[in-house]
Amino acid sequence: MSKPSKPRDFLVAESASMRAVADAVDAYAANDAPVLVEGEPGTGRELIARVIHLSSQRRLQDFVTVKGGTAPTGVFSESAGATSSNVLRRANGGTLLIKDFCALPKRSQERLFDILERGRRSGRRSDDSVTGSIDVRMVATTDPELVRAVDAGVFSADLYRRFKKNRLVIPPLRERTADIPPLATQLIRGYGRTMGRKRMRISTRVFDRMVAYAWPGNVAEHKAVCRRLAVRAEDCKVEPVDLDAVLPVV
């Protein structure tokens, strides 16, 4: 079996805060404990979940995703002959990502907690997600409102405690400005290659303007802007006038 990838193979982590995230991903990838990935929309929560999977011993198995707010009834059933909606069996041996964890229906919260508790009572290690014949590593993504949902009684405090033991908070892009120039370079050149353009260049004044911008949409907004810049740039060089056309003035 090939060696697992390292988080820095996938993440731009020049800032201290993202280096801490990469270190945490590396540590969490080494075991099978449930992980809670928290961050504002657009910060790359699903990417972090995938990097945990790709950096783990489960990387050659399936990475299955279910969205909390649209999870069908019985989605966490372990019964034999379950349908394709049974994500536990589909993810067997691999990783299950539960997106929008806060939106998971009450019944699904209860079912998921029962599965984790049964694994714990069976004598498994606390970092082992094996439950009976189902061997699944669970990762959940959420926005920062989950703790408020717990306090309001909308989300199970017991289930939250099981995941928050390994809680990873992704900083918003405005708090990791050291990552903006290398991330922009990577994205613009990548988009340029897919468009058949030669090596893209970026003015340092573009980087200065990007660093000064607050990026309310985080990395998702940054990616959209970089894609547009790769299209607009004349002679394959991105200038401030290009950025002015696609980014609000600050």
Sine and cosine of phi, psi and omega as CSV:
sin_phi,cos_phi,sin_psi,cos_psi,sin_omega,cos_omega
0.00,0.00,0.70,-0.72,0.01,-1.00
-0.93,0.37,0.38,-0.93,0.00,-1.00
-0.94,0.34,0.57,-0.82,0.05,-1.00
-0.91,0.41,0.48,-0.88,0.05,-1.00
-0.94,0.34,0.31,-0.95,0.07,-1.00
-0.99,-0.16,0.56,-0.83,-0.01,-1.00
-0.79,0.61,-0.59,0.81,-0.03,-1.00
-0.95,0.31,-0.13,0.99,0.14,-0.99
-0.95,0.32,-0.35,0.94,-0.09,-1.00
-0.89,-0.45,-0.38,0.93,-0.16,-0.99
-0.93,-0.36,0.62,-0.78,0.20,-0.98
-1.00,0.07,0.91,-0.42,-0.14,-0.99
-0.67,-0.74,0.90,0.43,0.09,-1.00
-1.00,0.10,-0.51,0.86,-0.01,-1.00
-0.97,0.23,0.42,-0.91,0.02,-1.00
-0.89,0.46,-0.62,0.79,-0.04,-1.00
-0.92,0.40,-0.62,0.78,0.01,-1.00
-0.98,0.20,-0.46,0.89,0.12,-0.99
-0.90,0.44,-0.61,0.79,0.05,-1.00
-0.91,0.42,-0.63,0.77,0.06,-1.00
-0.89,0.46,-0.72,0.69,0.00,-1.00
-0.88,0.48,-0.64,0.77,0.04,-1.00
-0.90,0.44,-0.66,0.75,0.01,-1.00
-0.91,0.41,-0.67,0.75,0.04,-1.00
-0.86,0.51,-0.69,0.73,0.01,-1.00
-0.87,0.50,-0.69,0.73,-0.01,-1.00
-0.92,0.38,-0.69,0.72,-0.03,-1.00
-0.94,0.35,-0.50,0.87,0.01,-1.00
-0.92,0.38,-0.33,0.94,-0.06,-1.00
-0.98,0.19,-0.18,0.98,0.04,-1.00
-0.69,-0.73,-0.09,-1.00,-0.09,-1.00
-0.93,-0.38,0.29,0.96,-0.03,-1.00
-0.91,0.40,0.53,-0.85,0.12,-0.99
-0.86,0.51,0.61,-0.80,-0.02,-1.00
-0.81,-0.58,0.66,-0.75,0.08,-1.00
-0.94,-0.33,0.90,-0.44,0.02,-1.00
-0.98,-0.21,0.91,-0.41,-0.10,-0.99
-0.90,-0.43,0.63,-0.78,0.05,-1.00
0.04,-1.00,0.25,-0.97,0.06,-1.00
-0.91,0.42,0.41,-0.91,0.09,-1.00
-0.82,0.57,0.67,-0.74,0.04,-1.00
1.00,0.02,0.00,1.00,-0.04,-1.00
-0.99,0.12,-0.17,0.99,0.02,-1.00
0.99,-0.14,0.60,0.80,-0.03,-1.00
-0.89,0.46,-0.69,0.73,0.00,-1.00
-0.92,0.39,-0.59,0.81,0.06,-1.00
-0.86,0.51,-0.70,0.71,0.00,-1.00
-0.88,0.47,-0.66,0.75,0.03,-1.00
-0.87,0.49,-0.67,0.74,0.02,-1.00
-0.92,0.40,-0.61,0.80,0.01,-1.00
-0.92,0.40,-0.62,0.79,0.09,-1.00
-0.85,0.53,-0.72,0.70,0.01,-1.00
-0.89,0.45,-0.75,0.66,-0.07,-1.00
-0.93,0.36,-0.35,0.94,0.02,-1.00
-1.00,-0.04,-0.01,1.00,-0.09,-1.00
-0.97,-0.24,0.10,-1.00,0.06,-1.00
-0.95,0.32,-0.14,0.99,0.01,-1.00
-1.00,-0.03,0.08,1.00,-0.18,-0.98
-0.86,0.50,-0.43,0.90,-0.01,-1.00
-1.00,0.06,-0.09,1.00,0.03,-1.00
-0.99,-0.16,0.01,-1.00,-0.12,-0.99
-0.96,0.28,0.55,-0.84,0.15,-0.99
-0.93,-0.38,0.95,-0.31,-0.12,-0.99
-0.94,-0.34,0.66,-0.75,-0.06,-1.00
-0.88,-0.47,0.68,-0.73,0.15,-0.99
-0.73,-0.68,0.64,-0.77,-0.01,-1.00
-0.99,-0.13,0.81,-0.59,-0.11,-0.99
-0.80,0.60,-0.71,0.70,-0.08,-1.00
-0.96,0.29,-0.29,0.96,-0.02,-1.00
-0.88,-0.47,0.22,0.97,-0.01,-1.00
-0.90,0.43,0.83,-0.56,-0.01,-1.00
-0.95,0.33,0.35,-0.94,0.06,-1.00
-0.85,0.52,0.72,-0.70,0.02,-1.00
0.99,0.13,0.19,0.98,-0.07,-1.00
-0.88,0.47,-0.45,0.89,0.02,-1.00
-0.98,-0.22,0.37,0.93,0.05,-1.00
-0.94,0.34,0.61,-0.79,0.05,-1.00
-0.95,-0.31,0.14,0.99,-0.10,-1.00
-0.91,0.42,0.54,-0.84,0.03,-1.00
-0.91,0.42,0.53,-0.85,0.02,-1.00
0.96,0.27,0.33,0.94,-0.01,-1.00
-0.91,0.42,0.43,-0.90,-0.01,-1.00
-0.98,0.22,0.01,-1.00,-0.03,-1.00
-0.91,0.42,-0.26,0.96,0.02,-1.00
-0.97,0.23,-0.14,0.99,0.02,-1.00
-0.97,0.23,1.00,-0.05,-0.11,-0.99
-0.94,0.35,-0.43,0.90,0.00,-1.00
-0.89,0.46,-0.71,0.70,0.00,-1.00
-0.96,0.28,-0.56,0.83,0.05,-1.00
-0.91,0.42,-0.56,0.83,-0.04,-1.00
-1.00,-0.03,0.06,1.00,-0.07,-1.00
-0.80,0.60,0.83,-0.56,-0.04,-1.00
1.00,-0.02,-0.25,0.97,-0.06,-1.00
-0.88,-0.48,-0.63,-0.77,-0.08,-1.00
-0.82,-0.57,0.69,-0.73,0.08,-1.00
-0.95,-0.32,0.85,-0.52,0.08,-1.00
-0.99,-0.17,0.83,-0.56,0.08,-1.00
-0.97,-0.26,0.97,-0.24,-0.01,-1.00
-0.99,0.14,0.43,-0.90,0.01,-1.00
0.77,0.64,0.81,0.59,-0.08,-1.00
-0.80,0.60,-0.61,0.80,-0.05,-1.00
-0.88,0.47,-0.43,0.90,-0.05,-1.00
-1.00,0.00,0.05,1.00,-0.01,-1.00
-0.90,0.44,0.79,-0.62,-0.01,-1.00
-0.86,0.51,0.44,-0.90,-0.05,-1.00
-0.81,0.59,-0.71,0.70,-0.04,-1.00
-0.89,0.45,-0.63,0.78,0.03,-1.00
-0.93,0.36,-0.59,0.81,0.08,-1.00
-0.86,0.50,-0.73,0.68,-0.01,-1.00
-0.89,0.46,-0.69,0.73,-0.02,-1.00
-0.90,0.43,-0.68,0.73,-0.01,-1.00
-0.91,0.41,-0.66,0.75,0.03,-1.00
-0.90,0.44,-0.66,0.75,0.03,-1.00
-0.86,0.51,-0.66,0.76,0.01,-1.00
-0.89,0.45,-0.72,0.70,0.01,-1.00
-0.91,0.41,-0.64,0.77,0.02,-1.00
-0.92,0.40,-0.63,0.77,0.01,-1.00
-0.89,0.45,-0.62,0.78,0.06,-1.00
-0.90,0.44,-0.64,0.77,0.01,-1.00
-0.91,0.40,-0.69,0.72,-0.04,-1.00
-0.94,0.35,-0.37,0.93,-0.02,-1.00
-0.97,0.26,-0.07,1.00,0.04,-1.00
0.99,-0.12,0.13,0.99,0.06,-1.00
-0.94,0.34,0.36,-0.93,0.08,-1.00
-0.91,0.42,0.40,-0.92,0.00,-1.00
-0.91,0.41,-0.31,0.95,0.00,-1.00
-0.98,-0.19,0.32,0.95,-0.08,-1.00
-0.90,-0.44,0.86,-0.51,-0.05,-1.00
-1.00,-0.06,0.22,0.98,0.03,-1.00
-0.94,0.34,0.79,-0.61,0.03,-1.00
-0.77,-0.64,0.98,-0.21,-0.03,-1.00
0.90,0.43,-0.81,-0.58,0.00,-1.00
-1.00,0.02,0.01,1.00,-0.03,-1.00
-0.98,-0.19,0.82,-0.57,-0.04,-1.00
-0.88,-0.48,1.00,-0.07,-0.11,-0.99
-0.72,-0.69,0.71,-0.70,0.14,-0.99
-1.00,-0.06,0.78,-0.62,-0.07,-1.00
-0.95,-0.32,0.74,-0.67,0.09,-1.00
-0.78,-0.63,0.71,-0.70,0.01,-1.00
-0.85,-0.53,0.60,-0.80,0.08,-1.00
-0.91,-0.42,0.55,-0.83,-0.05,-1.00
-0.41,-0.91,0.35,-0.94,0.15,-0.99
-1.00,0.03,0.09,-1.00,-0.07,-1.00
-0.93,0.37,-0.01,1.00,-0.04,-1.00
-0.99,0.12,-0.11,0.99,-0.10,-1.00
-0.86,0.51,-0.67,0.74,-0.03,-1.00
-0.89,0.46,-0.55,0.83,0.05,-1.00
-0.93,0.37,-0.59,0.81,0.05,-1.00
-0.91,0.42,-0.59,0.81,0.06,-1.00
-0.91,0.41,-0.74,0.68,-0.01,-1.00
-0.88,0.48,-0.54,0.84,-0.02,-1.00
-1.00,0.10,-0.05,1.00,-0.01,-1.00
0.98,0.19,0.18,0.98,0.00,-1.00
-0.99,0.15,-0.49,0.87,-0.01,-1.00
-0.85,-0.52,0.61,-0.79,-0.07,-1.00
-0.88,0.48,0.86,-0.51,0.04,-1.00
-0.91,0.41,-0.58,0.81,0.00,-1.00
-0.91,0.43,-0.71,0.71,0.01,-1.00
-0.92,0.40,-0.65,0.76,0.03,-1.00
-0.85,0.52,-0.68,0.73,-0.01,-1.00
-0.89,0.46,-0.56,0.83,-0.01,-1.00
-0.92,0.40,-0.55,0.83,-0.04,-1.00
-1.00,-0.01,-0.56,0.83,-0.13,-0.99
-0.95,0.30,-0.16,0.99,0.10,-1.00
-0.85,0.52,-0.52,0.86,0.07,-1.00
-0.84,-0.54,0.97,0.24,-0.06,-1.00
-0.98,-0.22,0.78,-0.63,-0.05,-1.00
-0.84,-0.53,0.89,-0.46,-0.04,-1.00
-0.98,-0.21,0.85,-0.53,0.02,-1.00
-1.00,0.01,0.82,-0.57,0.00,-1.00
-0.95,0.32,0.54,-0.84,0.10,-0.99
-0.92,0.40,0.37,-0.93,-0.08,-1.00
-0.87,0.48,-0.54,0.84,-0.02,-1.00
-0.91,0.41,-0.30,0.96,0.00,-1.00
-0.98,-0.20,0.09,1.00,0.01,-1.00
-0.71,-0.71,0.81,0.59,-0.13,-0.99
-0.89,0.46,-0.42,0.91,0.03,-1.00
-0.90,0.44,-0.35,0.94,0.00,-1.00
-1.00,0.08,-0.25,0.97,-0.13,-0.99
-0.91,0.42,-0.77,0.64,0.01,-1.00
-0.87,0.50,-0.75,0.66,0.00,-1.00
-0.92,0.40,-0.55,0.84,0.03,-1.00
-0.92,0.39,-0.69,0.73,0.03,-1.00
-0.89,0.47,-0.67,0.74,0.02,-1.00
-0.87,0.49,-0.73,0.69,0.00,-1.00
-0.88,0.48,-0.72,0.70,-0.06,-1.00
-0.94,0.35,-0.75,0.66,-0.05,-1.00
-0.89,0.46,-0.68,0.73,0.02,-1.00
-0.93,0.38,-0.59,0.80,0.04,-1.00
-0.91,0.42,-0.72,0.69,0.04,-1.00
-0.90,0.43,-0.61,0.79,0.02,-1.00
-0.87,0.49,-0.68,0.73,0.00,-1.00
-0.88,0.47,-0.67,0.74,-0.01,-1.00
-0.92,0.39,-0.38,0.92,0.02,-1.00
-1.00,-0.03,0.01,1.00,0.01,-1.00
0.98,0.20,0.34,0.94,0.01,-1.00
-1.00,-0.04,0.50,-0.87,0.00,-1.00
-0.94,0.34,-0.01,-1.00,-0.09,-1.00
-0.78,0.63,0.87,-0.49,-0.03,-1.00
-0.98,0.21,0.55,-0.83,0.07,-1.00
-0.85,-0.52,0.50,-0.87,-0.04,-1.00
-0.77,-0.64,0.77,-0.64,0.05,-1.00
-0.91,0.42,0.61,-0.79,0.04,-1.00
-0.89,0.45,-0.45,0.89,0.05,-1.00
-0.93,0.38,-0.46,0.89,0.10,-0.99
-0.92,0.40,-0.70,0.72,0.03,-1.00
-0.87,0.49,-0.68,0.73,0.00,-1.00
-0.86,0.51,-0.68,0.73,-0.01,-1.00
-0.92,0.38,-0.64,0.77,0.02,-1.00
-0.89,0.45,-0.68,0.74,-0.02,-1.00
-0.91,0.42,-0.53,0.85,-0.02,-1.00
-0.98,0.20,-0.30,0.95,-0.05,-1.00
-0.99,0.13,0.54,-0.84,-0.11,-0.99
-0.99,0.13,-0.28,0.96,0.02,-1.00
0.75,0.66,0.91,0.42,0.01,-1.00
-0.88,0.47,-0.43,0.90,0.05,-1.00
-1.00,-0.02,0.08,1.00,0.07,-1.00
0.86,0.51,-0.54,-0.84,-0.11,-0.99
-0.90,0.44,-0.54,0.84,0.01,-1.00
-0.87,0.49,-0.69,0.72,0.05,-1.00
-0.92,0.40,-0.67,0.74,0.00,-1.00
-0.86,0.51,-0.68,0.73,0.02,-1.00
-0.89,0.46,-0.69,0.72,0.00,-1.00
-0.89,0.47,-0.65,0.76,0.02,-1.00
-0.91,0.41,-0.70,0.72,-0.01,-1.00
-0.89,0.45,-0.59,0.81,0.05,-1.00
-0.89,0.45,-0.68,0.74,0.00,-1.00
-0.93,0.36,-0.58,0.82,0.02,-1.00
-0.92,0.40,-0.61,0.79,0.01,-1.00
-0.89,0.45,-0.48,0.87,0.03,-1.00
-0.99,0.17,-0.66,0.75,-0.14,-0.99
-0.97,0.23,-0.53,0.85,-0.19,-0.98
-0.84,0.54,0.80,-0.60,0.09,-1.00
-1.00,0.09,0.60,-0.80,-0.02,-1.00
0.82,0.58,0.45,0.89,0.08,-1.00
0.88,0.48,0.42,0.91,0.10,-0.99
-0.84,-0.54,0.82,-0.57,0.00,-1.00
-1.00,0.10,0.85,-0.53,-0.02,-1.00
-0.92,-0.40,0.28,-0.96,0.01,-1.00
-0.81,0.59,-0.55,0.84,0.01,-1.00
-0.89,0.45,-0.53,0.85,0.05,-1.00
-0.93,0.37,-0.69,0.72,0.00,-1.00
-0.92,0.39,-0.62,0.79,0.01,-1.00
-0.86,0.51,-0.50,0.87,-0.05,-1.00
-0.98,0.21,-0.30,0.95,-0.09,-1.00
-0.83,-0.55,-0.08,1.00,-0.05,-1.00
-0.80,-0.60,0.68,-0.73,0.03,-1.00
-0.86,0.51,0.57,-0.82,0.03,-1.00
-0.96,0.27,0.72,-0.69,0.02,-1.00
-0.96,-0.26,0.00,0.00,0.00,0.00
